[in-house]
Amino acid sequence: MALPVIGVRPPAAPRRSRLGRTLTARAVLVTCAVALVSVLVTAIVAVPLAIRGAERRDQQALAAQARLAAEVLRTRLDRGRTVDEERLIQQLRDQGIDAYLIRRGTVDRSGLPARVVQRIGQGRNVSARRSVNGHRALVEGRALPGGNGVVLSRASSNGLWAQVLLSLWLPLLAGLAAGVVAGLLLARRLARPIRVAATAAARLRAGDRAVRVPVEPPDEVADLAEALNGLAAALTTSEGRQREFLLSVSHELRTPLTAIRGYAEALADGVIDTDGTADAGRTMLAEAQHLDRLIGDLLALARLEAADFPLEPVPVDLTRLAADAEPTWSGRCAAVGVSFRLETPGQPVSAYTDPGRIRQVVDGLLENALRVVPPGAPVVLAVRPVGADPADGGVLEVRDGGPGFTDDDLAVAFERGALHERYRGVRKVGSGLGLALAAGLVRRLGGEIVAGHAPEGGAAFTVRLPGDPYRIRTSA
């Protein structure tokens, strides 16, 4: 029969893209807006420049015509109106140019500004834009000897704007289209790794831990891919350790339960006589106590990260706390041939902590040490201040002369069940919860705990506790 999958939801259906809601759409809109603004700015700047350029060319062409006309008429203006003059004037008129002849400071017909006539009569050339016959026009005048001169005018073209725009609309439109295409390609390029990452995240949520995202530039996309790959690897490692932890806890629960069940069945079947009842009861009681401690550790670990985990920190003398623990542990060590040593500075060492919880940590560390230390080897409980200032806090240290840990062991010493899984069947191990519980308690109390190598040859666990209540770090 197939078992239902619990706690895994199928990937959510992708949301339908709406204009402006997806990265691709937004990138396209932004690039289109940028291209449109660029085109408008280009048009605003280019059109007036093009118009001024066209007018300058017209002015230069009219100036050339004026010089030519002045050369032709230089010796003929004093003779009166001639056929050559009429022919020249008609040719210019056919080109859209009005010609004005000035003899001895007098213009041959009206419409030309008096100021222009006066300047020519004074022997000065004219090159300007003036109103001629009520219309804006380009004016080019060339003075000749004797107050004579020739003035040509051409009406300014009112269609220059339209002409320039007609000549520029195709390049501007091509630039806008290129911006749109570039925006679309850029948006698709930017959105592709994000879509890949989103798909990978959905597969991770669905339980696929083998998913990996290719690491590609740019750096931000590569960082995202590496983060997702790291998350997948961390989930794989975490879930593997959880499975190992559950298997370990199951084994630890089964061992006392098996013993209790075996003795209970023996008592029920009458296999154990009256003389053996007391021994069976003591064995069952010891296994029940072991089971109770294991369940208590599990419950403590489960509640450790809760906001309402009970803590009652007060000023504590660590020297006194260690001295109170000495009778219990020196007796237990002596019973198995292990020497117990207490090292204190001979003066109070202040810390701000929960005395019950920190004693629980000390007892757990000593229990672990006593489990692995061979007869004749030492177990040391040491106390020292952190510094000269009492507000710096104090240090509790548990060292032993047991087999100790490797450097690889130290890296995972406080992970649930990690050392238990490594050394099960190799040497005596506990439930795999003690060190994790001790580390969690120390962190909740605002302290630090580290594992290392002891000078006695075994393991050393150093607990540093704050002396100032304001230095306690709160845990989420």
Secondary structure, 3 states (H helix, E strand, C coil): CCCCCCCCCCCCCCCCCCCCCCHHHHHHHHHHHHHHHHHHHHHHHHHHHHHHHHHHHHHHHHHHHHHHHHHHHCCCHHHCCCHHHHHHHHHHHHCCCEEEEEECCEECCCCCCHHHHHHHHCCCCEEEEEEECCEEEEEEEEEEHHHEEEEEEEECCCCHHHHHHHHHHHHHHHHHHHHHHHHHHHHHHHHHHHHHHHHHHHHHHCCCCCCCCCCCCCHHHHHHHHHHHHHHHHHHHHHHHHHHHHHHHHHHHHHHHHHHHHHHHHHHHCCCCHHHHHHHHHHHHHHHHHHHHHHHHHHHHHHHCCCCCCCCCEEEEHHHHHHHHHHHHHHHHHHCCCEEEEECCCCCCEEEECHHHHHHHHHHHHHHHHHHCCCCCEEEEEEEECCCCHHHCEEEEEEECCCCCCHHHHHCCCCCCHHHHHHCCCCCCCCCCHHHHHHHHHHHCCCEEEEEECCCCCEEEEEEECCCHHHCCCCC
